[in-house]
Amino acid sequence: MATTTNPPAGPGFLKFNRHVFGAHTSDMPPRLHITADDDEFDEVILQHFREEGFDATYMPYDGNKAAYIEELKHLADDLELGENYAVVAYGDAAAACLEAYIKPHPHLAAIVAYYPTTIPNPKTKYPPHLEVLCHLSADQGFAPAFPSYTYKGVEIGFAEHDLDEFNKVAASLAWTRTLGTLRKAFKMEVDLEKIWEEHVALEFASKNPAATMATMVAEPYVNHIPTLTGGVGQKDLFLFYRDYFTPRNPPSLQLKLVSRTIGVDRVVDEMVVSFKHTQEVPWMLPDVPATDKVVHVALVSVVCIRGGKLCHEHIYWDQASVLVQIGLLSLSLVPDAMKRKGLKRLPVYGSETAAKVLDESSQPSNALISGWKQRPKGDPGALPNRPKPAAGGGKGGKAND
C-alpha cells in the first residue's frame, strides 16, 4: 500500500474529459446548475457538489414558468464546443425542467429531478444522449418510463438538509444515485481505491493519527457496529485513533483482503482479521483483559468517500464468534427455558466462520440444522440430475468408457 501523507483532496481527486479548443486545452470543472423554488437553497448540498469537483451554481425558480424556461434555454450560451452542463432540480423547478428538456438542448448532458410536483406523460422519451434520473417520495404515485427511484416512508423535501422533511438514509441513497448519473454524463473518473488505500496505509502502516485524520472530511465518523466504538467529528475521532486504536492493536494483527467492491462513492472490503489477544483491543474487545487466545474473524468495512476524502466508515463483524474464541462465551451456555425445549448449544461458531469465508469447502454447511443430515434421499424438492455432457463438446464425439 502507498504511504503518502498527502492524500488527494478537492477536485484534484478526479479526472474528466479534457476539451481542446484551437490551440489551448480546457480543464474547467463540469458545470452544474442547481435549481429549486427557494430564494436560498441548502448550502450543504451545494458544498457537497463543489467538493465532488463540480462548478455548481444556484438558480432560483420564482414561479414564473415562461421566464424560467427561457432562462433554461440560455444556460449553455457561453459554453464552447465539447463543453457540457447538467441540471439538478427540486420540486416545482424539477417539474418545469422535465417539461423543458423533452426537446434536445445543446450541451445538456444530464437532468436529475428530485420530487417533481408533476411529470410529463409517463411514456415520454428524452433525447438518447441525455442522462435522466428522477427521485420520488412514495406518496407521489408517479410511474415514469424514464429512470426513477421511489423512496418509501419519506415526504417531498427528504433530500434537503434544511427542511423538516429531511431523511438522512433516503437522502444518502439518492445522493449516490445522483452522483453516479452525473459522473456518467460527464465521463468523470474517480480512483476511490487509491484514496482508501492511502488512508489504510496511514492508519496501519505509518500509524499516524494526525495524517489519518487529514484524509477525512471536516465532520467524519467511524462506527464499529458491534461495540459502538469509534467517534463522531474530528476531535473525538482523532482522540480515538490516537489513544485507543493506533497504539492498542496487538502486534500480531493481520488483515487479509477477501474481496473489494467499488461503487460510486463507497468502497466495501470483505476481509479476515487475525490476531493473538495479548493485550486489550478497545475497538473490538473494550475493557476485556488479554486472554492470549488466537482470533480469526470475518469483517466487512463499508467506507463512504466524498470529495476525495473519507466521510464515514461502518465496520461489521460477528462479535459472538470473537467471544467464543477468547472463551468469553460458551456454546453450552443455553438458558434452562431453551434447554427444556431441546436446544443443546448456542447457534454460533468460532474461527470456523472466518475459515469458511476464505474457503467455502473448509466447513460443512447447515451443521447446526438438526434435520439437515436426516432429510430423505430422493427429496422431490431437489434439483433433477443434469444429463452428462457428450464428449467432444457435444459435437458427435464418442463418450469415454
N, C-alpha and C positions, 0 to 999 in steps of 0.2 A: 504493500500500500504506500501511497505517497505520504510524505510527512511535512509538506509545506505549512508554514504558519500564516500564510497569506491567501486564504481561500477566496474564490471569486465572489463578488457582491455586485448588486445592481445590474444594469443592462449588460455588463461585461460577461455574465454567465451564459448568455445565449448567443446564437448565431441566426441571422436571417438573410434572405437574398440580398446580394449587393446589386445595386442598379447602376448601370453605366449610361451616362448621357454625354455624347460627344467625347470630349477629352477628359471628363472628370468622372469619378465614381462617388455615388452617394451611399453613405451608411446611415442614413436617417432612420430612427426607430419607427416601427409600424404605427400609423396614425389611427387612433381610436376615438370615436365620438360617443360620449355617454350622454343620454338624454332621458329626461323624466319631467313630470308635471309639478316640479318644485323649484322655487327660486334658489334654494340652497340644497344641494344633494349630499348624500352620505360621503363624507370626506374619507372614511376608512376604505370604501370601495375604490374611490379614485386613487388613493395612495397605493393600494394593492396592485392595481393595474399598472401604475407607474413603476413599482418595484419589479414587475414582471417584464419591464423593458418597453412598454407601450408609451407613445406620445399621447396621453389621454387628456382630453378637454371635455368640459361640460357644456351642454346646450339645453337650456330650459324650454319647456313647451307650455305656453300660456293659454292654450285652449283655442287659439285662432288657427284652425286646421289648414286653411288655404295658405296663410302666410308661412306656417310651419313647413308644409310640404314644399313650398317654393324655396325655403331656406335649405331643405334637404338636397334639392337639386344642385345647389352650388357648393356643396362640401368638398368637391373634387376640383374646383376651379384652379387652384394653384398647384395641383399635382402634375408631375411630368410623366412621360412615357415610362411604363413599368412600375410606377408607384401606385399603391392601393391604400384603401382605408376600410374600416369596419365600423359598425354601429351597434352599441348595446343599449337597448331601450327598456323603459319600465312603465307599466300601467297604460294610461291613455296615449302616451308617446309611443309605446310599443305597438298599440293598435294602429296608430297613424303610419308608423314605419312599415309594418307588414303590408298595409294597403299601398303605400307609395312605391315600395320596391318590388312589386309584382313584375313591373316592366324593368328591363335592364338599365342599370345606371353605370356609366363609365367609372372604372377604378374601384367600384364597390366589391369587396371580397367576401364580406360576411355580415349577417344581421342576426343578433341574438335578442330575443324578445322575452322579457320577464312579465308574467301575468298580464298580458294584454287584455283590456276590457272587452274588446271584440276581436274577431279574427275574420279574414276574408273567407270566401267559400272554402269549406274543408278540403275540397278537391283541387284547390289552387296549386298550380305548379310554378315554381320560381325558376329563373334562369339557371341552366345546368351548372354554370361556373360558380354560382353563388352558394356559399355555405349558410344554411338557415337552421336555427335552433330556437325552440320555444320552451319556456319553463312555466308550468301552470300549477295553481293550487287545486286541491281535489274538488272544491265546490264550484269550479268554473264550468266544468262539464263540456269543454271543447274536445273535439277529436280530429285535429288537423291531419291532413295527409303528409305534411312536411314533418321533419324530425321534431319530436317534442317529448317532454317528461312531465308527469303529473306527480305532485308530492302530497302524500296523504297526511291528514292531521294538521295542516298549516293553512294560513289565510293569506290573501293578497298582501304583499309587503314583506313576506317572510325572509327575503334576501337582504333587506336593508337594516343595517345595524342601529340606525337612529329611530326606528319605528317600534311601537309596542308589539307588532306582529312578528318581529324578527325571531327566526328559529335557527339556532346555530347549526344543527345537524343538516337540515334541508338546505340552508344557505351554503354549507360546505360542499355538499354533493353537487349543487347547481354550479358553484364556482369551478369545480374541477371540470365539469362538462363544458362550461363556457370557455375556459382556458384551452381545453383540447380543441374546440371548434376554431378558436381564433388562431392558435398555432398552426393548425392545418391550413387555414386560409392564407396565412402569411408565410407558410413554409418555414416556420421557425424551428430551430434545433436547440435542444437543451440537454446537456450532459448531466443528468441527475446522479448517475452512478459516481462520477468523479467528485461531485460535491459531497456525497455521502461518504465515500472512501477517505476523503481528506479529513472529514470530521472524525471518523473512526480512528484514523491514524493518530490524530492529536489526543484522542481520548484514551487509547490503549497502548500505543507505541511511544509517543512523546510524553504522555501522561502530563499534559499541560492544561490545567483547568481554565486559565485565562484565555489561552489561544483557542480552546474548545468552545468557549462562550462566544468568541469572535465569529464563529461560523454560524451563529444563530441570530434570529430576528430580535428586535428590541424586547418583546414580551413572549418568550418561548415557554414551553412547558414540557416536562417529561413525566410520564406516569408508568411505573412498573405495576401493572394491573393487579396481580395477586396480593401485593403488600402495600399498595398505595404509597410507595416511596418515589422520590424524585423532587419535583419542585415546579412552582409556577412563577414566572418572572425572572429577570436576570439575577437579582440579588439572591433569592432563595436557591435558585438552581446552581449558581456559582458556588455557594456555600456547600450545597450537597455534593457537587463534584469534588471540591477541594478537600472537604473534611470526611466524607463518608463513602465516596465511590472510588476515586482515583487511587488513594493510598491504602485502601482497605480490601482490595481484591486479592485473593490468595495468589502467591507467585506461580502456582500450578495452573491458573486459569487459562483455558484454551477455548477458542471459538472455531467451530468447523461449519463453514457455509454449505448448506444443502441445496438451496435454491434461491434465486433472486428474481423478483418480478418488478419491472419498472413501468410506472404509469405516467399520467400527465404531470402530476405534482407529488407523487408518492413513490417510495421505494419500500418493498416488502421483502424482508430477509427471513428465510427459514433456516435455522441453524441448530447445532447441538453444542451446548455449553458443558464443559467438563472441568472439574477442579477437585482437589482434596481439601476438605473442610478443616484446615489447620488454623483458621482464625475466623472471627466474626465477619460475616458478609452482609453489611447493613442493608443493601438494596434487595437482596433475596431472602436472607435469614436474619432480620434485625433482632438484636439482643440475644441471639442463640449462641451460646458458647461453643468453641471449637469441639468437634467430635472425632476428628481425624478420619472421617468416613469419605469415600470417593463418591462423587455425584456426577451423573450424566443425565442431562435433561434437555428435551426439545424446547426451543424457544422461537417465538415469532416476533419480529420487530416491524412495526408499521411507522414509517417516517414521512412526515409531510414537509415539503420544501416550498418556500415562497420567495421569489426574487433572488434565487441563488443562495439562500440561507435556510437552515433548518427552522421550521416553525414549531413542530412538536413531534414527540415520539410516544407511541403506545407499545409497550412490551408485554407479551403474554407468555406464560408457561404454566405447566401443570404443577402447582405447589404441593399437591398430595404426593406426587411422585418424588419430589425432593424430600419431603418429610419422612417418607418411608425409607429412603436411602440413608438418612442420617440417624434413623432409629427413634424419631420423634412421633411416629405414627405406626402403630402395629396393625397388620392386616387382620388380626383376630379381634381387634377392638370393636366388636359388634354389640350394640345396645341389647339388653336382655329381651326387650319387646320384639326386636327384629330376629333374635335367635329363636324365639318361640314360633316365629313364622317361617323358620327354615333357613335363614341367611347364615352362612358359615364364615364368610370373610368379607372384608370391605371390597367393593368393586374398583380397586385401583391397582396399579403396578408401580414398580420402582424403576430401575435403569432399563428395564425391558422396553419402556415406551420410546426412549431415545434410540435403542438398538433397532427397533422396527422402522423408525424414520430413516435411518441410514441404510437398512437392508430389509425390505418388506418380508423376505423369507426367513429372517432370523428368529422370529417368534410366530407361533400359531395364531390364527385369527379366531375370535369367538370362544376362547377357552373359558371365559367367565360365564358364558351362556350354558346353563346346565344341560339343556336338552340338545345342544348342537351335535354332539357325537352320537347321540342316540336316535337321531332322526332316521326314518325308514329309508331303506335303499329303494331306488326307483321312484323317488319323490316325483309326483306328477307336476309339481311346480318347477322342477329342474329344467335347465335348457336341454333340448334334444342333442343327441350326438351329432357332431359335424361329420359329413362324408369325408373320407380320406382323399386328399388331392391326388390326381393322377401324376405319375412320374413324367418328367419332361415338361412340367408346367401345363399339363392338360392338352398337349399337342399330339396325342396319339402314341406316345412312347409306352413301352411295356413297364408295368409295375414291377418293382423289385420283390423277389420272394423273401 
